[in-house]
Amino acid sequence: MARSRHIPLVMPRELCIIIIKNTSTRQYIPICKSNLAHRSFTNMDNTISIQKAISLSRQIQDHLNKDILKEGQPFIILEKYEWLREVLSLLAKQSNLFESCIVLLENNMEQEAYILARSQFNNMLWISYICNDNDNSRVKEYFYEPHITQLQQLYNIKKYLRSLPEDTPQFEEFSTLDFKVINSTINKIKGILRTEGYTVDNAQKPLKNKSIFELTEKDPLLLGMYLSFYNDASKFEHADISTVKNYRNAVVDDISDSIAFTFELNQSNIALWKSVFKHTLTILFQSINTLYTRIKSQDKHLFDFKQYEEADFCSIIVNIKMASDIVDSISE
């Protein structure tokens, strides 16, 4: 029997709606009628446009899951198609992140959706980076990123332990850690990376993870999104003071909201809401279009032998454009 997950929406006290999501069919069934959670967007045309944009976004996700990810169907990945395995896995994560963004936007939580859209952007960069590859070398880079991360973490643990004075409580707590075990783990990881052609002991060029900037490969569109959207989203991710103060409302016109204020957790900034919605759609488009372009240019036999239908990609891309246009039509 298919499992249902209940998602309570944040609503005014006088109105409550619960949506049941059937995870197998991706259907959203309202228990009672309402005009969604957009209390700030009182314009009736806005309400209709918001409903259309959200509904179309869910259709887009449904088609992504069914036609591209082929949810529930078995995959067998042959040699030299490791890139496809990783790209589809990243797209699966994109699908869930996109769905989560839509739920948050539906509830006027654009700041929180911004944080998830930032994660979408990270995934999209890896999808683009892996697709723009001819020999699977970038798949190897992606595969060994966790090894590099673990190596850096172990170095940091050793550095921290060495910095502890012996007369501190923390020293006693961590003194049980065996440096031999830590060093042994470090050497094992180094051995794996050396086998794969990595230089692990070059002090002039220490081993590090791929940066977001490197993943953009100086592509004008990706670089532009990194310099604008990603950096702005980072403020919400890291609780920048300029973003958390948005939850405060001044109670007196002539007194700053840093002195006298109330917390308004349900308010929404429509300009930011639209921006986040458009970005989450743009990132999803870029993710899907990159895979489509890769198949069309280098692996067209996947279309020829009906492993994928080109029309399915085109349909999703067109619907993303339509959803973006609907969001654009919402007045501020």
Secondary structure, 3 states (H helix, E strand, C coil): CCCEEEEECCCCCCCCCEEEEECCCCEEEECCCCCCCCCCCCCHHHHHHHHHHHHHHHHHHHHHHHHHCCCCCCCCCCCCCHHHHHHHHHHHHHHHHHHHHHHHHHCCCHHHHHHHHHHHHHHHHHHHHHHCCCCCHHHHHHHCHHHHHHHHHHHHHHHHHHHCCCCCHHHHHHCCCCHHHHHHHHHHHHHHHHHCCCCCCCCCCCCCCCCHHHHHCCCHHHHHHHHHHHHHHHHHHCCCHHHHHHHEEECCCCCCCCCCEEECCCCCCHHHHHHHHHHHHHHHHHHHHHHHHHHHHHCCHHHHCCCCCHHHHHHHHHHHHHHHHHHHHCCC
